[in-house]
Amino acid sequence: MTPDDARALVRRCLDEIAPGAGGDAVAPDADLREALDLDSMDIFNLVAALAQESGVDIADREVAGLTTLDAFAERLASARVAG
């Protein structure tokens, strides 16, 4: 998955998690929790949606470090898909 593909996937999943929150307008380096007013359940749902769509599992211990759109996209782009 290219970084651009990963970024588009994160934006698409964000739009499903927080419809109308303006995920398309979020800067790539903005803290998603603050910019979109996401809570821990929203982040959990985002990680689950990304895993389902991409096949990439993100470990619980990694989630705290993934705060921006670019961080999520880099994680997805650098991952090997299980299977």
CORHU-V275303 format. One record per residue. D_LAST is the distance of its C-alpha to the last C-alpha in Angstrom with 1 decimal. Layout:
d_last:D_LAST
d_last:D_LAST
//
This chain:
d_last:15.1
d_last:18.7
d_last:20.8
d_last:22.8
d_last:19.9
d_last:18.7
d_last:22.4
d_last:22.8
d_last:19.9
d_last:21.4
d_last:24.8
d_last:23.7
d_last:22.2
d_last:25.3
d_last:27.5
d_last:25.9
d_last:26.4
d_last:29.8
d_last:31.4
d_last:34.5
d_last:33.9
d_last:33.8
d_last:30.3
d_last:31.0
d_last:34.0
d_last:32.4
d_last:32.7
d_last:29.5
d_last:30.9
d_last:32.4
d_last:31.4
d_last:29.7
d_last:31.1
d_last:34.6
d_last:34.4
d_last:33.0
d_last:34.3
d_last:31.0
d_last:31.0
d_last:28.4
d_last:27.3
d_last:26.9
d_last:24.7
d_last:22.6
d_last:22.3
d_last:21.4
d_last:18.6
d_last:17.3
d_last:17.8
d_last:16.0
d_last:12.9
d_last:13.1
d_last:14.0
d_last:11.7
d_last:8.5
d_last:10.0
d_last:11.3
d_last:14.8
d_last:16.5
d_last:19.9
d_last:21.7
d_last:20.7
d_last:21.9
d_last:25.6
d_last:25.2
d_last:23.8
d_last:27.0
d_last:27.1
d_last:25.5
d_last:25.0
d_last:23.5
d_last:20.8
d_last:20.3
d_last:20.2
d_last:17.6
d_last:15.3
d_last:16.2
d_last:15.7
d_last:12.2
d_last:9.1
d_last:6.4
d_last:3.8
d_last:0.0
//
